[in-house]
Amino acid sequence: MYQPSNEELKSIEAWFAEYDALAEEGAIEKLAGLAVFPMNLATDVPEGYAAVRQWTRAEYIEAMGDAMSGGTAGLGLESKRTPHFLSRNLVVVETEATMTIEGRQESMHYADLLVRTEDGWAFQTMVQGGWGYGWPAAKRG
């Protein structure tokens, strides 16, 4: 089992600090710059099943734009992240988050696969419920 160094753990914390700051700004293009495309997405759909597909950069930007269309200013987000290093270059990060929007709290539980590239960490896979609810049946496969 791979045991990350303190520096490696801090590099994951720093990556997510940058990601969170960009998300708070609503900087979707810059968020896309932190990813490797095509991006894998595992989610669920209304019929009660899982759905897996790949997003292009354009699809990711569109989905994030829709998700952030109400703006992110004043969005309170608290996250507890637990990185699981599979190797020196592959990290599954499990996140438990609470989002506060207009005084209402919502909890989320999701995971991301980060991969080490020549330029540093990038996210490549999202595993989170709810993204497939707006997909037409043809896009679910």
N, C-alpha and C positions, 0 to 999 in steps of 0.2 A: 504494500500500500504506500502510495507516495505521500511524503510528509513535507508540506510547503515550509519555506523559511519565513521568518517574520517579514522580510522584505517583499516576498511574494504575496503574503497576506495583505500587506499595506498597499501593494500595487493594485489589488482588487478593490480595496476601500477607496483609493484615489480615483480609479476608473468610475466607480459608482457615484462618487462625489461630483465628478464632471458631468456624468449622465443626468443626475438629479438637478444640477444647476441649469443645464440646457433644457430639461423638461419643464422646469419652473418658468423659464423664459418663453417656453413654447417654440423653441428653436428646432423645428422638425427637420429641416435640411441638415443641420449640424448633428442631430441625433442619428440621422441616417449615415452620416460620416463615421459613426462609431460601430457600424455593422459590416458584416460580410454578406454579400448577396450572391445567389438567391438565399434568402433567410428561411429556415424551416420554422413552421408554426404548427404546434399541436394544441388543439382547443376542443370545444364541443359545439354541438348544434342543437336546435330545438327538439329534434326527435329523440334526444337523450343519448346520443352516441358521440364518440370522439371523431374529430375530423383532423386530417393532417394534410398540409399543402405547403407550397413554397411561395413566398412573396418576392417579387422583384422590388427594386428600390422604389419605383413609382407606386407600386401597390402599398408598400410600407408607409410612404409619405401620405398617400391618400387616407389610409386607415388611421394613422396618427392624427392627421388633420381633422378627420371626423370625430375622433375621440377627444381632441382638445378644442373643438369648435367653440365651446363655451368659455374658452380662455383658461389660463392656469394661474393668473394673478389671484392671490389670496387663498390658493389651494394649500391646505395644511396636509403634509404627507410625512408620516413617521414610518420608518422601515427598519426591520431587523433582518439582516442578511447573514446567511450561513454558507460560506464557500466550501465545496467538496472538491478537492483537487483529485482528478482521475489520473493526471500525469502533470508534468511540468508545464505542458502547453494546453491542457483541457481542464476547465473548471465549471462544474455545475453549481450555480448559486441559487439557493433557495431563499425566497423572500416572503416574509410576513409583513404586510403593510396595512396601515390604517390611513384612509384619506378622509379629510374633513372638508365638506363642501357646504357652504351656507349653514353651518352648525350641525349638519347631518353627517354622521360617520359611516363609512363603508370599509369593511375589511376585505383584504385580498390575500391570496396565497398562490404564489407562482414560482417558476424556476426559469433561469436563463442558462444557456451554454455559452461560455466565453471561450474564445480560442486565441492563442498567442500568435500574432502575425509579426512580420518584420517591423511593423510600425507600432507594435504594442498590442494590448488586449482589444478584442472586438467581439460583439455579440453576434451569434450565428443562429441560435435556436431559441424561440420563445415557447414556453409551455404554460398556458394560462387559459382558464375557462372564459367563455363569453365572447370571444372574437368571431366565432362562426355564426352568431345569431342573425346577422344581416346578410349572410351569403346566399345567393341563389343556389339551388340544388346542384347546378352544373359546376359550381366553384368549390364544392365540398370535398371532392375526391383527391 
